[in-house]
Amino acid sequence: MKKTLIAGATVVALLIAAVIALPTFVDLGRFKSVYLPRLEETLQRRVDLGEARLTLLPRPSIKVSQLKISAGLSLSAEDFFTAQELQLRLKLWPLLRGRFEIIELVVEKPVLTLQTTSAPRPSYTDLTGKKSPPAESNTMRPAPKQPGSDAVGLTIPRRLRIKDGQLRIITERRTPVRIHDIQVSIEDFSSERPFPYRATFNYPGLKTVTLTGQLDYQHEQTKLILNDNRLTVQNLTLPLEGRISNLASVPRFDLVVADEDIDARPVTQIFAVLGLAPTDTEISGPIGLRIAVTGPSNNLMTEIQGQFKNVELYGKRGIKGNLNGAILLRLKSAGGADLIKQLQGNGKLSAREGELTHVDLIKKVQRATGAIGFSEHQRREATTFRTLDTEFTLGNGVVDFQRIYLANPHLELNGGGTMTLGRQALNIGMDATLSPQASSKASRGRASRLFKNPRGQLVVPLTVTGLAENPAVDLDSGKLARRGATRSMERSLGTFFRQLFRR
């Protein structure tokens, strides 16, 4: 019994000694000298790291601190990727034989920086794999492959964890975007069959975004296929499908998010955060949505198609009503260009049975209609509409309205023009056709027949200019002159409209 105890104690002591001594005999310098040059040659970027140490408890692992991957091979290149710590969890018995078999890769607090610029410096293209010829005087050449280095094996881990990561997108003339709290988990990675994953992150202004599903990695084609994926954002869950190919150089995206019947409210909230929709407008009800992201990572095209199905529209400083129609928007990444100027598209929208919501405009309409003798009921009707139709195209930061038509019991407006996005500056021309009752009250019998249509309705040309928040509405003197109006006629017609739209 005593001998057995002594033998057991000896074994335990030897194991403890092995745990303490083994890290001393494992050559991590060999690990760095073999694999760092290979990594630099593959990525065409300079790779630096701080301390690399081996631990056996609580599990065998190599911990690398302060990992930095530069934007290029140049010694002066800016950081493209950094990580506070990178941990490679290893199998024990292969390690004892001098072989590094990784079962899990854990990356702590990584930061990935994507930068677009028109200046002659590392660009987004450089950051995604395009080789830029480095200067001879300040570059570090990758070390040649060492004889016998293949004796140290390295396998792709089956599990991956990314903890508390960040993605910084820096673009000229735009506020940098910081996507933070990135958490990624990949289980049972394989190049032979699909494997599950989960990713979450926080985008400024939105609730936590979640991606889940399965990925199918095809090694020979360096392609990643998304199977049964779901994108969840603002409590909205959408199917996501497609693929990311050409992973070895400049990745190419072919991804689609689509659903024929979803709630418009969270969609407009998301678009408002991204700057693609007004922040003071609410839409609720069923819509069809399709978002496609295609092209190489340095020249992405995003296409958004929306189909409105009698949704409720409420603009705090515009109108409310029931909205139908369709829009198509395209957004192409283009270096440091302004996001609004990159936006292109077209649309055809109709609002029905609505009313004005701009408080100042409502007061002006009711004051003017009261001044020409409308009853209280008629004054309220003047701030409503039966129909509001628009057809437009969008490009270079300008909305071009080919048609704007509004009709209520007392007025029809028909015209077109432009609105500059950003400042929302209007330059619109319209013909205002008054109802017979409003025509007689506005002209009081003194207006020329030149301004009346065959039905006896007064048709007055108007211009709408200035900021959409408080536009100036005036008579179109040019059109009036071409119709043969005199100064006195213009003054007579203008009394009603100047009172209506006085700023």
HELIX and SHEET records of a PDB file:
HELIX    1   1 LYS A    2  PHE A   25  1                                  24    
HELIX    2   2 LEU A   28  LEU A   43  1                                  16    
HELIX    3   3 LEU A   92  LEU A   96  1                                   5    
HELIX    4   4 TYR A  124  LEU A  127  1                                   4    
HELIX    5   5 GLU A  136  ASN A  138  5                                   3    
HELIX    6   6 SER A  149  ALA A  151  5                                   3    
HELIX    7   7 ALA A  264  VAL A  273  1                                  10    
HELIX    8   8 LEU A  339  GLN A  342  1                                   4    
HELIX    9   9 VAL A  359  ALA A  371  1                                  13    
HELIX   10  10 GLU A  376  GLU A  381  1                                   6    
HELIX   11  11 PRO A  436  SER A  443  1                                   8    
HELIX   12  12 ARG A  449  PHE A  451  5                                   3    
HELIX   13  13 SER A  477  ARG A  482  1                                   6    
HELIX   14  14 ARG A  487  PHE A  501  1                                  15    
SHEET    1   A 3 VAL A  47  ASP A  48  0                                        
SHEET    2   A 3 SER A  61  SER A  70 -1                                        
SHEET    3   A 3 ALA A  52  THR A  55 -1                                        
SHEET    1   B14 VAL A  47  ASP A  48  0                                        
SHEET    2   B14 SER A  61  SER A  70 -1                                        
SHEET    3   B14 ASP A  79  LEU A  90 -1                                        
SHEET    4   B14 ILE A 102  THR A 116 -1                                        
SHEET    5   B14 ARG A 159  THR A 171  1                                        
SHEET    6   B14 VAL A 177  ILE A 186 -1                                        
SHEET    7   B14 PHE A 195  ASN A 202 -1                                        
SHEET    8   B14 VAL A 209  GLN A 218 -1                                        
SHEET    9   B14 LYS A 223  VAL A 233 -1                                        
SHEET   10   B14 LEU A 236  SER A 245 -1                                        
SHEET   11   B14 ARG A 252  ASP A 263 -1                                        
SHEET   12   B14 PRO A 286  PRO A 296 -1                                        
SHEET   13   B14 MET A 301  GLY A 315 -1                                        
SHEET   14   B14 THR A 281  SER A 284 -1                                        
SHEET    1   C21 VAL A  47  ASP A  48  0                                        
SHEET    2   C21 SER A  61  SER A  70 -1                                        
SHEET    3   C21 ASP A  79  LEU A  90 -1                                        
SHEET    4   C21 ILE A 102  THR A 116 -1                                        
SHEET    5   C21 ARG A 159  THR A 171  1                                        
SHEET    6   C21 VAL A 177  ILE A 186 -1                                        
SHEET    7   C21 PHE A 195  ASN A 202 -1                                        
SHEET    8   C21 VAL A 209  GLN A 218 -1                                        
SHEET    9   C21 LYS A 223  VAL A 233 -1                                        
SHEET   10   C21 LEU A 236  SER A 245 -1                                        
SHEET   11   C21 ARG A 252  ASP A 263 -1                                        
SHEET   12   C21 PRO A 286  PRO A 296 -1                                        
SHEET   13   C21 MET A 301  GLY A 315 -1                                        
SHEET   14   C21 ILE A 319  LYS A 332 -1                                        
SHEET   15   C21 LEU A 343  LEU A 356 -1                                        
SHEET   16   C21 THR A 384  GLY A 395 -1                                        
SHEET   17   C21 VAL A 398  ASN A 408 -1                                        
SHEET   18   C21 LEU A 411  THR A 420 -1                                        
SHEET   19   C21 ALA A 425  LEU A 434 -1                                        
SHEET   20   C21 VAL A 459  LEU A 467 -1                                        
SHEET   21   C21 ALA A 472  LEU A 475 -1                                        
END                                                                             
